[in-house]
């Protein structure tokens, strides 16, 4: 239990540090947007998720997957975002063990600020739903309830421009909340790390 709490607090500290860097960067004066390529961005990310979906203590599981997203700039620092993601874990508990897949559909807002010619720190909050499938999903694990639940991500990250139209998402750290039935508190406090590529149009 102590190790689980230490992992959770370490993830929380990383998330707070990332949001702090983004907040400081956004207070700096904006630079000339000479490399702005338009209002539309499309991206794809690798995801690592640390989830505590089983009932009880941590019971934490490592999941891997990816997401695709689309954003549209509605103001100089604000954009609306839609994202679809899938993360999966197999052989949970050893060979031939359980498996679990999350599929999420999230929408929300992003605030960002260009710093210099290449750096774009951002923060965002996305809301929506998630679907769980596999042997650890609520309807398959002996826990009653729906395999569909409310989901939320809140966090921030850093994009680094390579060209006018291409950037890399160097890192994004998110608190990832899901509300699947687990027979205890119907709440999973997950940690999500992402990195990927951004295309601007």
C-alpha positions in Angstrom: 0.0 0.0 0.0 2.9 2.4 0.8 4.5 1.7 -2.6 1.2 2.4 -4.3 0.8 5.7 -2.5 4.4 6.7 -3.3 3.8 6.0 -7.0 0.6 8.1 -6.9 2.3 11.0 -5.2 5.2 10.8 -7.7 2.8 11.0 -10.6 1.0 13.9 -8.9 4.3 15.8 -8.4 5.2 15.3 -12.1 1.8 16.6 -13.2 2.1 19.7 -10.9 5.6 20.4 -12.2 4.5 20.2 -15.8 1.5 22.5 -15.2 3.8 24.9 -13.4 6.2 25.1 -16.3 3.3 25.7 -18.7 1.8 28.4 -16.4 5.1 30.3 -16.2 5.7 30.1 -19.9 2.2 31.4 -20.6 3.0 34.6 -18.6 5.8 35.5 -20.9 5.2 38.0 -23.7 4.0 36.4 -26.9 6.4 36.2 -29.8 5.7 37.1 -33.4 3.7 34.3 -34.9 5.8 34.1 -38.1 5.6 30.4 -38.2 1.9 30.1 -37.7 0.5 27.8 -40.3 -3.2 28.1 -39.7 -6.0 27.4 -37.2 -6.3 23.6 -37.7 -4.1 21.0 -36.0 -4.2 17.2 -36.3 -2.1 15.0 -34.1 -1.3 11.4 -33.1 0.3 10.3 -29.8 1.7 7.3 -28.1 0.1 6.9 -24.6 1.2 5.2 -21.4 -1.5 4.9 -18.7 -1.1 3.9 -15.1 -4.6 2.9 -13.9 -6.1 1.5 -10.7 -9.2 0.1 -12.3 -9.6 -3.0 -10.0 -11.5 -2.5 -6.8 -9.7 -2.0 -3.5 -6.3 -0.3 -3.1 -4.1 0.5 -6.0 -4.1 -2.8 -7.9 -2.4 -0.7 -10.6 -2.0 -1.8 -14.2 0.2 -0.4 -17.0 -1.5 0.2 -20.3 -0.1 1.3 -23.7 -1.9 2.7 -26.7 -2.4 5.8 -28.7 -4.8 8.6 -29.5 -5.7 10.9 -32.4 -6.9 14.4 -32.0 -8.1 17.4 -33.9 -8.1 21.0 -32.7 -9.3 24.3 -34.1 -8.0 27.7 -32.9 -10.9 30.0 -31.9 -8.8 32.8 -30.4 -5.0 33.5 -30.3 -4.5 31.4 -27.2 -7.6 29.2 -27.2 -8.6 26.1 -29.2 -11.4 23.5 -29.1 -10.2 19.9 -29.1 -11.7 16.5 -29.9 -9.8 13.3 -29.1 -10.2 9.5 -29.5 -7.9 7.2 -27.6 -7.4 3.5 -27.0 -5.1 1.9 -24.4 -4.7 -1.8 -23.7 -3.1 -4.2 -21.2 -2.9 -8.0 -21.6 -1.7 -10.9 -19.5 -2.5 -9.0 -16.4 -1.3 -11.1 -13.4 0.9 -13.4 -15.5 0.7 -15.6 -18.6 -2.9 -16.2 -19.7 -4.1 -13.5 -17.3 -6.8 -10.9 -17.6 -6.9 -8.2 -20.3 -8.4 -4.7 -20.4 -8.9 -2.1 -23.1 -10.0 1.6 -22.6 -11.6 3.5 -25.5 -12.2 7.2 -24.8 -14.0 10.0 -26.6 -13.2 13.4 -25.2 -13.9 17.0 -26.1 -12.8 20.3 -24.5 -10.6 23.3 -24.5 -6.8 24.0 -24.8 -4.9 27.2 -23.9 -1.4 27.7 -25.3 1.2 30.3 -25.8 4.1 30.5 -28.3 7.4 31.0 -26.6 10.2 32.0 -29.1 10.1 30.5 -32.5 9.6 26.8 -31.6 8.2 26.2 -28.1 4.4 26.0 -27.5 3.5 25.0 -23.9 -0.2 24.2 -23.4 -2.8 23.2 -20.8 -6.1 21.5 -21.6 -9.2 19.9 -20.0 -11.2 17.3 -22.0 -14.5 15.7 -20.9 -16.5 12.8 -22.4 -16.9 9.1 -22.0 -14.9 5.9 -21.9 -15.7 2.3 -22.8 -14.0 -0.7 -21.1 -13.7 -4.1 -22.7 -11.9 -7.3 -21.8 -12.1 -9.7 -18.9 -11.5 -6.9 -16.3 -14.4 -4.8 -17.7 -17.3 -4.4 -15.2 -19.7 -6.7 -17.0 -17.0 -9.4 -17.3 -15.2 -9.2 -13.9 -18.1 -10.1 -11.6 -18.7 -6.4 -10.7 -22.1 -5.3 -11.8 -22.7 -2.2 -13.9 -22.0 -0.6 -17.2 -18.8 -0.8 -19.2 -19.4 2.8 -20.2 -18.5 5.7 -17.9 -17.7 9.3 -17.6 -14.1 10.3 -18.3 -11.9 13.4 -17.9 -8.3 14.4 -18.6 -6.7 17.5 -17.3 -3.0 18.4 -17.8 -0.5 20.1 -20.0 2.5 19.6 -22.2 5.0 21.0 -24.7 5.0 21.1 -28.5 8.3 21.8 -30.3 8.0 23.1 -33.9 10.2 21.5 -36.5 8.8 23.3 -39.5 5.9 25.6 -40.2 3.6 22.7 -40.6 5.1 19.9 -38.3 5.8 19.8 -34.6 6.6 17.1 -32.1 4.6 16.7 -28.9 7.6 16.3 -26.6 5.6 15.4 -23.6 2.0 15.6 -22.2 1.1 14.7 -18.6 -2.5 14.3 -17.7 -4.7 13.3 -14.7 -7.1 10.8 -16.3 -10.3 10.2 -14.3 -12.7 7.4 -15.2 -15.9 6.4 -13.3 -16.3 2.7 -14.0 -18.2 0.5 -11.6 -15.7 -1.4 -9.4 -17.9 -2.4 -6.4 -16.1 0.1 -4.1 -16.1 3.8 -5.1 -16.7 3.9 -8.9 -13.7 6.1 -9.4 -10.3 5.5 -11.0 -7.5 8.1 -10.6 -5.2 7.3 -13.5 -2.0 8.9 -14.8 -1.4 9.4 -18.5 1.8 10.2 -20.4 1.7 11.1 -24.1 4.2 12.0 -26.9 3.7 12.3 -30.6 3.5 14.4 -33.7 1.4 17.5 -34.7 0.5 18.6 -38.2 -0.7 22.2 -38.7 -2.8 23.5 -41.6 
